[in-house]
Amino acid sequence: MKKTTALIITIVCGAAMLLASAGAAAGHVPPLLAAGVMILAFPAGAMALFLWWCAGEGEGDIPFLGY
């Protein structure tokens, strides 16, 4: 995975969580739907952020995450 791809995934997940929480607070989105978006987007965004942090500037690579 390239560093820019991981950054794009992180930004998209963050925007989805922000829009879901704002929509639920404003009453435009049902709270269960907003919670579902948060549950799905947070782990993907956190992992993409970690991969962006660890990725090199060269060709695409996936760093060893360990167990």
Residue pairs with C-beta under 8 A, 6 or more apart in sequence:
1 51
1 55
1 60
1 61
1 62
2 55
2 59
2 60
3 52
3 55
3 56
3 57
5 60
6 48
6 49
6 51
6 52
6 55
7 48
7 52
9 44
9 45
9 48
10 45
10 48
10 49
10 52
13 41
13 42
13 44
13 45
13 48
14 41
14 45
16 37
16 41
17 37
17 38
17 41
17 42
17 45
20 29
20 33
20 34
20 37
20 38
20 41
21 34
21 38
23 29
23 34
24 30
24 31
24 33
24 34
50 65
51 62
51 63
54 63
55 61
55 63
